[in-house]
Amino acid sequence: MIVAIDRKAIESMYKGLAPKVKARVKRAVELIVEAKKRGGRVIAVVGSGPNIHEGVTTLIAELMHKGIIDGVSTSSAVINHEMCGTLEKVERFDGRAFGLDPEKLPSDGQFEVSIISKPLLERYQHEINIDMALYRRMRRVKGNTIIKVAGNMAYPMGLRTERLAREILALAKRYGVPFEQMAGYGADPYTMIGAGAGHNIPVLVTVPQLVGGGEVGLAVGDSISISERCKRIARIIDSADVIIESALALSQEIHDGPFELFTGHGIWADWEGCWTYSLADKKIIRIDLDPNLEKAWLQERKFKIVSSAVDKGLPKAKLMRMPFRMEMSGFARIPGSLPVIGDIGEIWPILATKVADELGVKLDFMCYKQSLTAGKKVREWIVKNVKPVDRERMFSTAKAQMKSQE
């Protein structure tokens, strides 16, 4: 077992849920288990930040290994972080006091240096030019040691990822595959891209989430065309019986996409004879902290207010008198949608444990709410065990994969 599952922590989190949330979790478990038992497919559509911090992406990788999750749509920021090992320890210090140009620092003036092992540091010296004198000087500076999403702005890991992204892009274009797939060939098995590449499970960045991750985001966007990406994402969604959305914003490409007929603009693609699909019969579970999602969903169920706003051509925010995010519209109108209002750090481990138990699947990894002792231990485990992309393994695996397809 990789990370011992703390049943007491799971039960404690479950007991702390409100009755309505417990009922929604129970229904979500039923939907997933019913789909898997009849041979159906479950996909996850996840945003970045919280999903990385809470260990959710690592848990999703485990669920991919165990045949529970069959596809993933995510952000380019997540790809960036997974390429660096998901979470890392860094030392944050005052960049201005250190002597760095204040105009080139973030607004808080802070800079970060990666805390990495000597073997990895020596390996990366063969890949990029690391200024070891500068690195050692940064490591000696007094600062604040924290665990954070990996490969963001810390030296040298952030820089290494930027440079590696360009190599991966060239390879992806040469072999005609998405950037995410090529990066996955060298990624850790406990990343979503690594699990996807290992099991031939699609992991793709959504179009509205292409902007994150610096050079990685640009390379992801450049690896295949926007039209091709939209079609591939639509195919993943169409293949799913159940869709789990987690800490996600800007999900228009799901609820209002160019090939979707039920709530989206797919009518014209269909009119022109293109392939289309419908969300009409899909079960969509959305884990979200925003209580307005629940309000919008209930108002649509009881009074068809969202549909009425669409019919009348009125702004939904004014008609409903509440802050209204665009993705609420499609979600509320889909008959099989189910909001679960809660912390993903609590909902995911509870959901995954109950689904696995019902399916008779033994999980070897579990995440927990990061404020718990169990959650802190998992974050430390991820830092220690989930490794950055292995460049040489990526090259050799890509070559072997493509040769087998000739």
ROFI-725731 format. One record per atom (N, C-alpha, C): x, y negated, z. Coordinates in steps of 0.05 Angstrom, whole numbers, padded with zeros to 5 digits, always signed. Layout:
N
XYZ;...
This chain:
406
+00017+00024+00000;+00000+00000+00000;+00018-00025+00000;+00012-00044-00017;+00028-00068-00020;+00023-00088+00003;-00002-00094+00007;-00010-00112+00029;-00033-00099+00044;-00028-00092+00069;-00048-00078+00085;-00074-00095+00086;-00096-00082+00081;-00122-00096+00081;-00132-00099+00110;-00136-00123+00118;-00145-00129+00145;-00175-00130+00146;-00187-00107+00153;-00216-00105+00153;-00228-00123+00174;-00215-00128+00196;-00225-00146+00217;-00227-00174+00206;-00207-00183+00191;-00208-00210+00179;-00230-00212+00159;-00234-00192+00143;-00256-00192+00123;-00283-00194+00138;-00286-00177+00158;-00312-00177+00173;-00317-00203+00187;-00295-00215+00198;-00298-00241+00212;-00307-00263+00192;-00295-00263+00168;-00303-00283+00148;-00332-00279+00140;-00340-00253+00137;-00367-00247+00128;-00387-00256+00150;-00381-00251+00175;-00399-00259+00197;-00402-00289+00198;-00382-00304+00189;-00383-00333+00191;-00399-00346+00168;-00408-00330+00149;-00423-00341+00127;-00452-00347+00135;-00464-00367+00123;-00492-00373+00128;-00509-00350+00116;-00533-00345+00127;-00550-00324+00117;-00555-00325+00087;-00560-00349+00077;-00565-00352+00048;-00541-00343+00032;-00517-00351+00041;-00493-00344+00027;-00488-00314+00028;-00494-00301+00051;-00491-00272+00053;-00510-00258+00033;-00534-00269+00031;-00553-00257+00012;-00543-00260-00017;-00531-00283-00023;-00520-00287-00050;-00497-00268-00056;-00480-00265-00036;-00457-00247-00039;-00467-00218-00043;-00487-00210-00028;-00498-00184-00031;-00508-00180-00059;-00522-00200-00070;-00533-00198-00097;-00511-00197-00117;-00490-00213-00113;-00467-00213-00131;-00453-00186-00132;-00450-00174-00109;-00439-00147-00107;-00456-00127-00123;-00482-00129-00120;-00500-00111-00135;-00497-00114-00165;-00495-00139-00174;-00493-00144-00203;-00468-00133-00214;-00445-00136-00200;-00420-00126-00209;-00419-00096-00209;-00428-00084-00187;-00428-00055-00184;-00446-00042-00205;-00470-00053-00209;-00488-00042-00229;-00475-00043-00257;-00462-00065-00263;-00449-00067-00289;-00427-00047-00293;-00410-00044-00273;-00387-00026-00275;-00396+00003-00276;-00417+00010-00261;-00426+00038-00261;-00438+00046-00287;-00448+00027-00302;-00459+00035-00329;-00439+00030-00351;-00414+00025-00343;-00393+00021-00363;-00391-00007-00374;-00403-00026-00360;-00403-00054-00369;-00377-00068-00362;-00375-00093-00370;-00350-00108-00366;-00355-00133-00349;-00335-00139-00333;-00336-00162-00315;-00312-00180-00322;-00316-00206-00326;-00294-00224-00331;-00293-00246-00310;-00270-00258-00306;-00267-00280-00287;-00259-00305-00303;-00272-00327-00296;-00265-00353-00308;-00257-00371-00285;-00231-00377-00283;-00221-00391-00259;-00206-00416-00266;-00209-00436-00248;-00193-00460-00250;-00166-00456-00238;-00152-00478-00232;-00124-00475-00222;-00123-00478-00191;-00111-00499-00182;-00106-00505-00154;-00115-00485-00133;-00140-00486-00124;-00149-00469-00102;-00146-00439-00107;-00150-00431-00132;-00148-00402-00138;-00119-00392-00134;-00099-00409-00140;-00071-00402-00135;-00065-00402-00105;-00072-00425-00092;-00066-00428-00063;-00078-00406-00046;-00102-00398-00052;-00116-00378-00035;-00109-00350-00042;-00092-00345-00062;-00085-00318-00070;-00105-00305-00088;-00125-00320-00097;-00146-00309-00114;-00136-00298-00140;-00117-00312-00153;-00107-00303-00179;-00092-00276-00175;-00078-00274-00152;-00063-00249-00146;-00083-00226-00141;-00105-00233-00128;-00126-00213-00124;-00139-00205-00150;-00144-00224-00168;-00155-00218-00194;-00136-00199-00209;-00110-00204-00207;-00091-00186-00220;-00094-00157-00209;-00098-00155-00183;-00102-00128-00171;-00128-00116-00182;-00149-00132-00184;-00175-00122-00194;-00173-00114-00224;-00155-00127-00238;-00149-00119-00266;-00135-00092-00267;-00116-00088-00249;-00102-00062-00247;-00121-00039-00240;-00141-00046-00224;-00160-00025-00215;-00185-00022-00233;-00185-00036-00256;-00206-00033-00275;-00232-00046-00268;-00232-00066-00250;-00256-00080-00242;-00260-00106-00258;-00238-00120-00263;-00239-00144-00280;-00228-00137-00308;-00244-00144-00328;-00238-00136-00356;-00229-00159-00374;-00226-00183-00363;-00218-00206-00379;-00217-00231-00362;-00200-00250-00370;-00196-00274-00354;-00194-00298-00373;-00208-00320-00365;-00204-00345-00377;-00196-00365-00356;-00175-00381-00361;-00164-00397-00340;-00152-00423-00351;-00135-00436-00335;-00123-00462-00343;-00094-00458-00350;-00083-00477-00365;-00054-00476-00372;-00037-00481-00347;-00048-00496-00327;-00034-00499-00302;-00029-00473-00288;-00050-00455-00288;-00047-00429-00276;-00025-00413-00291;-00024-00415-00317;-00003-00401-00332;+00024-00411-00324;+00027-00437-00321;+00052-00449-00312;+00060-00437-00284;+00041-00437-00266;+00048-00428-00239;+00054-00398-00239;+00039-00382-00254;+00044-00353-00254;+00072-00347-00268;+00079-00363-00287;+00106-00360-00299;+00128-00363-00279;+00123-00378-00258;+00143-00384-00237;+00139-00366-00212;+00121-00347-00213;+00116-00330-00190;+00093-00337-00173;+00076-00355-00182;+00050-00363-00170;+00054-00383-00147;+00068-00375-00125;+00074-00393-00103;+00104-00393-00098;+00115-00415-00089;+00143-00416-00083;+00147-00434-00058;+00170-00430-00045;+00179-00448-00024;+00196-00470-00035;+00190-00494-00027;+00206-00517-00036;+00211-00535-00013;+00232-00551-00016;+00238-00572+00003;+00231-00599-00009;+00213-00613+00004;+00205-00640-00005;+00221-00661+00010;+00232-00680-00005;+00248-00700+00008;+00244-00727-00006;+00254-00748+00006;+00251-00775-00004;+00270-00779-00028;+00260-00779-00052;+00276-00781-00076;+00290-00808-00078;+00277-00829-00068;+00290-00856-00070;+00314-00857-00052;+00312-00847-00028;+00334-00847-00009;+00357-00829-00020;+00350-00809-00035;+00370-00791-00046;+00385-00804-00069;+00373-00825-00081;+00386-00839-00102;+00374-00836-00130;+00350-00823-00131;+00337-00820-00157;+00322-00845-00164;+00319-00850-00190;+00306-00874-00200;+00276-00875-00191;+00269-00895-00174;+00241-00896-00164;+00220-00897-00186;+00227-00909-00209;+00207-00911-00231;+00202-00884-00244;+00219-00865-00239;+00215-00839-00252;+00205-00818-00232;+00199-00826-00208;+00189-00808-00187;+00158-00811-00186;+00145-00791-00175;+00116-00793-00170;+00111-00817-00151;+00086-00824-00148;+00078-00848-00133;+00087-00847-00104;+00089-00823-00092;+00097-00821-00064;+00128-00821-00061;+00142-00821-00084;+00171-00823-00082;+00185-00796-00074;+00169-00775-00072;+00180-00750-00063;+00191-00733-00087;+00211-00717-00081;+00223-00699-00100;+00224-00671-00087;+00225-00651-00103;+00225-00624-00092;+00248-00607-00103;+00259-00590-00087;+00280-00571-00095;+00270-00543-00088;+00273-00525-00107;+00265-00497-00103;+00283-00483-00084;+00271-00467-00067;+00287-00450-00048;+00286-00421-00060;+00307-00414-00074;+00307-00389-00088;+00332-00373-00081;+00331-00346-00085;+00353-00329-00078;+00377-00333-00095;+00400-00326-00085;+00425-00329-00099;+00425-00313-00126;+00416-00287-00125;+00415-00272-00150;+00398-00285-00172;+00375-00295-00165;+00358-00308-00185;+00371-00334-00195;+00383-00349-00177;+00396-00374-00184;+00419-00368-00204;+00434-00347-00199;+00456-00340-00217;+00445-00331-00244;+00423-00317-00244;+00411-00308-00270;+00401-00332-00286;+00388-00351-00272;+00378-00374-00286;+00400-00393-00297;+00423-00391-00284;+00446-00407-00294;+00454-00398-00322;+00448-00373-00329;+00454-00363-00356;+00432-00372-00376;+00410-00382-00366;+00388-00389-00384;+00387-00420-00389;+00392-00435-00368;+00392-00464-00371;+00416-00475-00356;+00423-00500-00363;+00445-00513-00350;+00436-00525-00323;+00442-00511-00301;+00435-00521-00275;+00458-00535-00263;+00454-00560-00254;+00475-00575-00241;+00478-00565-00212;+00496-00547-00208;+00498-00534-00182;+00507-00553-00160;+00523-00573-00167;+00531-00593-00146;+00506-00609-00138;+00490-00616-00157;+00465-00631-00151;+00446-00613-00135;+00443-00588-00143;+00425-00569-00129;+00434-00566-00100;+00460-00561-00096;+00470-00557-00068;+00466-00583-00051;+00469-00606-00064;+00465-00631-00049;+00436-00634-00042;+00418-00627-00060;+00389-00628-00054;+00382-00609-00032;+00394-00585-00032;+00387-00566-00011;+00397-00575+00017;+00417-00592+00017;+00427-00601+00043;+00411-00624+00055;+00394-00637+00038;+00378-00659+00048;+00357-00650+00067;+00353-00666+00088;+00331-00659+00107;+00304-00666+00094;+00286-00647+00095;+00260-00652+00084;+00239-00635+00097;+00217-00631+00083;+00195-00615+00093;+00192-00590+00076;+00196-00567+00088;+00194-00541+00074;+00165-00532+00073;+00155-00528+00049;+00127-00520+00046;+00125-00498+00025;+00102-00484+00026;+00094-00465+00004;+00074-00479-00013;+00079-00479-00039;+00061-00493-00057;+00060-00478-00084;+00043-00487-00102;+00041-00474-00128;+00068-00476-00141;+00076-00454-00154;+00103-00452-00165;+00107-00466-00191;+00132-00475-00196;+00140-00485-00222;+00128-00511-00230;+00122-00528-00210;+00110-00553-00216;+00132-00574-00221;+00142-00587-00200;+00162-00607-00204;+00188-00602-00189;+00191-00577-00178;+00215-00571-00163;+00238-00564-00181;+00262-00573-00174;+00287-00568-00188;+00300-00543-00176;+00308-00523-00192;+00308-00523-00222;+00284-00507-00234;+00266-00496-00217;+00246-00478-00228;+00227-00492-00248;+00219-00517-00241;+00202-00531-00259;+00215-00536-00286;+00241-00543-00286;+00256-00548-00310;+00259-00522-00326;+00265-00501-00312;+00268-00475-00325;+00243-00467-00340;+00220-00471-00328;+00194-00464-00340;+00189-00481-00365;+00196-00507-00364;+00193-00524-00387;+00209-00514-00411;+00234-00507-00405;+00252-00497-00427;+00242-00470-00437;+00234-00453-00419;+00225-00426-00427;+00200-00427-00443;+00183-00447-00438;+00158-00450-00453;+00163-00453-00483;+00184-00467-00490;+00191-00472-00518;+00199-00446-00531;+00214-00429-00517;+00222-00404-00528;+00198-00385-00532;+00181-00385-00512;+00157-00368-00513;+00139-00377-00536;+00137-00403-00540;+00120-00413-00562;+00131-00403-00589;+00157-00404-00593;+00169-00395-00618;+00164-00365-00622;+00166-00349-00601;+00161-00321-00603;+00132-00315-00609;+00114-00330-00595;+00085-00326-00598;+00077-00332-00627;+00088-00353-00638;+00082-00360-00666;+00093-00339-00685;+00117-00329-00679;+00130-00310-00697;+00113-00284-00698;+00103-00276-00675;+00088-00250-00674;+00058-00254-00676;+00048-00279-00678;+00020-00284-00682;+00002-00277-00659;+00012-00283-00634;-00004-00278-00610;-00006-00303-00594;-00025-00305-00575;-00027-00329-00558;-00003-00331-00539;+00004-00355-00531;+00026-00359-00513;+00022-00343-00487;-00002-00342-00477;-00008-00328-00452;+00000-00298-00453;-00006-00286-00476;+00001-00258-00480;+00031-00254-00481;+00045-00271-00496;+00074-00269-00498;+00087-00273-00470;+00079-00293-00456;+00090-00298-00429;+00084-00274-00411;+00061-00262-00415;+00053-00239-00398;+00072-00215-00401;+00085-00212-00424;+00103-00190-00428;+00127-00190-00408;+00134-00214-00398;+00156-00216-00379;+00146-00223-00351;+00120-00226-00348;+00110-00236-00322;+00107-00214-00302;+00106-00221-00276;+00102-00202-00254;+00075-00189-00257;+00074-00163-00250;+00048-00148-00252;+00026-00160-00234;+00035-00175-00213;+00015-00187-00195;+00009-00216-00203;+00012-00222-00228;+00001-00246-00240;-00021-00237-00259;-00040-00255-00266;-00061-00247-00284;-00050-00243-00312;-00030-00260-00320;-00019-00256-00347;-00002-00230-00348;+00011-00223-00326;+00026-00198-00326;+00008-00174-00326;-00014-00174-00310;-00033-00152-00310;-00047-00150-00337;-00053-00173-00349;-00066-00173-00375;-00049-00160-00396;-00023-00168-00397;-00005-00157-00417;-00001-00127-00412;+00000-00119-00387;+00005-00091-00380;-00018-00073-00387;-00042-00083-00386;-00066-00066-00391;-00081-00074-00416;-00070-00091-00432;-00083-00101-00457;-00110-00114-00450;-00110-00130-00429;-00134-00145-00421;-00130-00174-00429;-00149-00186-00443;-00145-00214-00452;-00144-00233-00429;-00124-00251-00430;-00123-00274-00411;-00118-00298-00428;-00137-00316-00429;-00135-00339-00446;-00142-00365-00432;-00128-00386-00439;-00134-00413-00428;-00158-00425-00443;-00176-00438-00429;-00199-00450-00441;-00190-00477-00454;-00205-00486-00473;-00197-00510-00488;-00196-00535-00469;-00216-00541-00452;-00215-00564-00435;-00192-00563-00415;-00181-00539-00410;-00160-00537-00390;-00132-00533-00402;-00128-00544-00427;-00103-00542-00440;-00083-00563-00431;-00091-00583-00417;-00074-00606-00412;-00055-00603-00389;-00059-00583-00372;-00042-00580-00348;-00017-00565-00354;+00002-00567-00335;+00026-00550-00337;+00048-00561-00354;+00048-00587-00360;+00070-00599-00375;+00074-00585-00402;+00099-00577-00408;+00106-00565-00433;+00091-00539-00437;+00085-00525-00415;+00069-00500-00418;+00042-00506-00430;+00028-00526-00421;+00002-00533-00432;+00004-00539-00462;+00024-00555-00469;+00028-00561-00498;+00033-00536-00514;+00051-00519-00503;+00058-00494-00518;+00034-00475-00520;+00018-00473-00499;-00006-00457-00500;-00024-00467-00522;-00028-00494-00523;-00045-00506-00544;-00035-00502-00572;-00008-00503-00575;+00004-00500-00601;+00007-00472-00611;+00003-00452-00593;+00009-00424-00601;-00012-00413-00621;-00037-00420-00617;-00058-00412-00636;-00076-00437-00640;-00091-00437-00662;-00108-00461-00667;-00131-00463-00647;-00142-00487-00645;-00165-00491-00627;-00188-00474-00636;-00193-00472-00662;-00215-00455-00672;-00211-00426-00664;-00187-00416-00668;-00181-00388-00661;-00184-00384-00631;-00175-00403-00615;-00178-00401-00586;-00207-00400-00578;-00223-00418-00589;-00252-00418-00583;-00265-00391-00590;-00258-00380-00613;-00269-00354-00621;-00261-00332-00602;-00236-00332-00595;-00226-00311-00577;-00240-00313-00549;-00242-00337-00539;-00256-00341-00513;-00285-00332-00515;-00298-00340-00537;-00326-00332-00541;-00329-00302-00542;-00310-00288-00555;-00311-00259-00556;-00308-00246-00528;-00291-00258-00512;-00288-00248-00484;-00314-00251-00469;-00326-00274-00471;-00351-00280-00457;-00373-00262-00467;-00374-00259-00494;-00395-00242-00505;-00393-00213-00496;-00368-00204-00491;-00364-00176-00483;-00372-00171-00455;-00376-00192-00439;-00381-00189-00410;-00410-00185-00404;-00415-00168-00384;-00441-00165-00372;-00444-00184-00349;-00421-00188-00334;-00421-00206-00311;-00397-00225-00314;-00402-00251-00309;-00381-00271-00310;-00379-00283-00282;-00354-00283-00271;-00350-00295-00244;-00334-00321-00248;-00346-00343-00241;-00333-00369-00243;-00323-00377-00216;-00298-00387-00214;-00286-00392-00189;-00271-00419-00189;-00279-00437-00171;-00265-00463-00168;-00259-00475-00196;-00280-00478-00211;-00277-00485-00240;-00291-00511-00246;-00278-00528-00261;-00290-00552-00272;-00288-00551-00303;-00303-00568-00316;-00301-00570-00345;-00307-00544-00360;-00329-00531-00352;-00335-00505-00364;-00354-00507-00388;-00353-00531-00401;-00371-00535-00424;-00368-00514-00445;-00343-00504-00448;-00338-00485-00470;-00352-00459-00465;-00362-00454-00441;-00378-00431-00435;-00407-00437-00439;-00417-00458-00426;-00445-00464-00427;-00454-00481-00450;-00436-00492-00465;-00443-00509-00487;-00424-00506-00510;-00415-00482-00515;-00394-00477-00534;-00403-00476-00563;-00384-00476-00582;-00391-00477-00610;-00403-00452-00622;-00403-00430-00607;-00414-00405-00617;-00436-00393-00600;-00445-00408-00580;-00465-00398-00561;-00493-00409-00568;-00513-00392-00569;-00539-00399-00578;-00559-00408-00556;-00557-00397-00532;-00578-00401-00512;-00578-00429-00501;-00555-00440-00494;-00553-00467-00483;-00535-00485-00499;-00520-00474-00518;-00499-00490-00531;-00506-00499-00559;-00485-00506-00574;-00488-00516-00601;-00484-00496-00622;-00486-00470-00615;-00481-00449-00634;-00502-00447-00657;-00523-00462-00654;-00544-00462-00675;-00532-00468-00703;-00513-00486-00704;-00503-00494-00730;-00483-00474-00741;-00468-00461-00723;-00450-00440-00732;-00467-00417-00743;-00489-00411-00729;-00507-00389-00738;-00520-00397-00765;-00528-00422-00767;-00540-00433-00791;-00522-00429-00815;-00496-00433-00810;-00476-00431-00832;-00466-00402-00836;-00478-00383-00822;-00471-00355-00826;-00448-00345-00810;-00439-00360-00789;-00417-00352-00772;-00427-00333-00750;-00408-00319-00739;-00414-00302-00715;-00421-00320-00692;-00442-00311-00677;-00450-00326-00653;-00458-00305-00631;-00462-00315-00607;-00470-00298-00585;-00489-00314-00567;-00500-00301-00547;-00519-00314-00529;-00513-00307-00500;-00517-00327-00482;-00514-00323-00453;-00541-00315-00440;-00562-00311-00457;-00589-00307-00446;-00590-00284-00426;-00575-00262-00432;-00577-00239-00414;-00553-00235-00396;-00535-00255-00396;-00511-00252-00380;-00517-00259-00350;-00502-00246-00333;-00503-00252-00304;-00479-00269-00298;-00483-00293-00289;-00461-00311-00283;-00461-00319-00253;-00441-00310-00240;-00437-00316-00211;-00417-00339-00209;-00426-00361-00197;-00408-00384-00195;-00402-00389-00165;-00376-00386-00158;-00368-00392-00130;-00359-00421-00130;-00372-00437-00114;-00368-00466-00116;-00374-00479-00088;-00359-00499-00081;-00364-00513-00056;-00385-00535-00058;-00392-00543-00082;-00410-00566-00086;-00439-00558-00081;-00452-00569-00059;-00480-00562-00054;-00499-00573-00075;-00489-00592-00091;-00506-00602-00113;-00512-00581-00134;-00493-00562-00137;-00498-00540-00156;-00522-00524-00147;-00524-00519-00121;-00546-00504-00110;-00572-00520-00114;-00571-00547-00110;-00595-00564-00113;-00604-00563-00142;-00585-00566-00161;-00593-00566-00189;-00605-00540-00197;-00593-00518-00188;-00602-00491-00194;-00631-00487-00183;-00635-00496-00158;-00662-00492-00146;-00683-00510-00160;-00675-00534-00167;-00695-00552-00180;-00702-00541-00208;-00684-00528-00221;-00690-00516-00247;-00708-00492-00243;-00702-00476-00222;-00719-00452-00217;-00747-00460-00209;-00750-00481-00193;-00776-00488-00183;-00792-00506-00202;-00778-00526-00213;-00793-00547-00228;-00783-00551-00257;-00763-00536-00265;-00753-00539-00293;-00743-00567-00298;-00731-00580-00278;-00723-00608-00281;-00700-00611-00301;-00681-00593-00300;-00659-00595-00319;-00669-00592-00348;-00686-00572-00352;-00697-00568-00379;-00714-00592-00387;-00728-00603-00368;-00745-00627-00374;-00728-00650-00383;-00705-00654-00370;-00687-00676-00377;-00677-00672-00406;-00671-00647-00412;-00661-00641-00439;-00683-00646-00460;-00708-00637-00453;-00731-00641-00471;-00737-00670-00476;-00733-00687-00455;-00740-00715-00458;-00716-00732-00466;-00693-00720-00468;-00669-00735-00476;-00661-00755-00455;-00665-00748-00429;-00659-00766-00407;-00633-00757-00393;-00619-00776-00381;-00595-00769-00365;-00603-00752-00341;-00591-00729-00338;-00599-00711-00316;-00593-00723-00289;-00571-00738-00286;-00564-00749-00260;-00586-00768-00250;-00597-00785-00268;-00618-00804-00260;-00644-00789-00254;-00651-00770-00270;-00676-00756-00266;-00676-00740-00240;-00652-00728-00234;-00650-00711-00210;-00641-00727-00186;-00632-00752-00190;-00623-00769-00168;-00601-00756-00151;-00581-00746-00165;-00559-00733-00151;-00535-00733-00170;-00510-00732-00158;-00486-00730-00176;-00488-00704-00192;-00485-00707-00218;-00490-00684-00235;-00466-00678-00253;-00453-00655-00249;-00431-00647-00266;-00442-00633-00291;-00429-00637-00313;-00440-00627-00338;-00445-00597-00338;-00426-00582-00325;-00429-00553-00326;-00453-00543-00310;-00465-00560-00293;-00489-00552-00278;-00512-00547-00297;-00513-00562-00319;-00536-00561-00337;-00539-00533-00349;-00519-00523-00362;-00521-00496-00374;-00524-00475-00353;-00509-00477-00331;-00510-00457-00310;-00538-00455-00299;-00551-00478-00293;-00578-00478-00280;-00598-00465-00299;-00595-00469-00325;-00615-00459-00344;-00612-00430-00352;-00589-00418-00346;-00585-00390-00353;-00600-00372-00333;-00619-00355-00342;-00635-00339-00324;-00620-00322-00305;-00597-00312-00313;-00581-00294-00296;-00560-00307-00280;-00562-00334-00276;-00541-00348-00261;-00546-00345-00231;-00525-00345-00215;-00527-00341-00186;-00506-00358-00173;-00513-00380-00159;-00493-00396-00145;-00486-00384-00118;-00461-00384-00111;-00452-00376-00085;-00436-00400-00074;-00448-00415-00056;-00436-00439-00046;-00419-00432-00022;-00392-00433-00026;-00374-00426-00005;-00345-00429-00013;-00328-00424+00005;-00299-00426+00002;-00289-00401-00013;-00275-00405-00036;-00266-00382-00051;-00247-00364-00035;-00233-00377-00015;-00215-00362+00002;-00230-00342+00020;-00255-00347+00024;-00272-00328+00039;-00288-00310+00021;-00301-00322+00000;-00319-00307-00017;-00305-00285-00033;-00282-00292-00045;-00269-00272-00062;-00260-00246-00047;-00247-00249-00024;-00239-00224-00010;-00263-00207-00001;-00284-00221+00008;-00308-00207+00017;-00321-00193-00007;-00324-00208-00029;-00336-00197-00054;-00319-00173-00064;-00293-00177-00066;-00276-00155-00077;-00276-00131-00060;-00275-00134-00033;-00276-00111-00015;-00302-00095-00017;-00324-00110-00018;-00350-00096-00019;-00354-00082-00046;-00345-00095-00068;-00347-00082-00094;-00330-00057-00095;-00305-00059-00086;-00287-00037-00086;-00298-00014-00070;-00309-00020-00046;-00320+00001-00029;-00343+00015-00044;-00361+00000-00056;-00383+00012-00071;-00375+00029-00094;-00353+00021-00107;-00343+00036-00130;-00323+00058-00123;-00316+00060-00097;-00297+00081-00088;-00269+00075-00097;-00262+00049-00100;-00235+00041-00109;-00219+00032-00086;-00194+00041-00084;-00176+00033-00063;-00159+00009-00073;-00162-00013-00059;-00147-00037-00066;-00120-00038-00051;-00099-00045-00065;-00072-00046-00053;-00064-00075-00046;-00081-00094-00053;-00075-00122-00046;-00101-00136-00039;-00099-00154-00019;-00122-00170-00012;-00113-00197-00003;-00128-00218-00011;-00122-00245-00002;-00142-00253+00020;-00136-00274+00034;-00153-00284+00055;-00153-00314+00055;-00171-00326+00069;-00171-00355+00072;-00144-00364+00083;-00132-00383+00070;-00104-00389+00077;-00100-00400+00105;-00121-00411+00117;-00119-00421+00144;-00117-00398+00165;-00125-00374+00157;-00123-00351+00176;-00095-00340+00177;-00089-00326+00198;-00063-00314+00201;-00058-00294+00178;-00078-00279+00171;-00076-00260+00149;-00070-00275+00123;-00083-00298+00119;-00079-00313+00095;-00051-00325+00093;-00040-00333+00116;-00012-00344+00116;+00008-00322+00110;+00002-00298+00120;+00020-00275+00114;+00020-00268+00084;-00004-00269+00072;-00006-00263+00044;+00009-00284+00027;+00007-00309+00034;+00022-00330+00020;+00052-00325+00022;+00062-00317+00045;+00090-00310+00048;+00097-00286+00030;+00079-00267+00029;+00084-00243+00013;+00086-00250-00016;+00068-00267-00025;+00069-00275-00054;+00095-00289-00060;+00104-00308-00043;+00129-00322-00047;+00152-00302-00050;+00152-00282-00033;+00174-00263-00032;+00174-00242-00054;+00149-00233-00062;+00147-00210-00079;+00138-00215-00108;+00123-00236-00113;+00114-00242-00140;+00135-00259-00154;+00148-00247-00174;+00171-00260-00186;+00164-00276-00211;+00182-00296-00217;+00179-00311-00242;+00182-00293-00267;+00174-00303-00290;+00177-00289-00315;+00206-00280-00319;+00209-00255-00326;+00236-00244-00332;+00240-00248-00362;+00257-00266-00369;+00261-00273-00398;+00270-00250-00414;+00289-00234-00405;+00299-00212-00420;+00278-00190-00424;+00263-00185-00403;+00242-00165-00405;+00220-00174-00424;+00215-00200-00424;+00195-00210-00443;+00204-00205-00472;+00229-00211-00478;+00239-00207-00505;+00238-00178-00513;+00247-00160-00496;+00248-00131-00502;+00220-00119-00505;+00202-00128-00487;+00174-00117-00488;+00160-00127-00513;+00164-00153-00519;+00151-00164-00543;+00160-00149-00568;+00186-00143-00569;+00198-00129-00592;+00186-00101-00594;+00184-00087-00571;+00173-00060-00571;+00144-00060-00578;+00129-00079-00567;+00100-00081-00573;+00095-00085-00602;+00109-00104-00614;+00104-00110-00642;+00114-00088-00661;+00135-00074-00652;+00145-00052-00669;+00125-00029-00669;+00111-00024-00646;+00091-00003-00644;+00067-00008-00661;+00063-00034-00668;+00039-00042-00684;+00044-00042-00714;+00070-00038-00721;+00077-00039-00750;+00067-00013-00764;
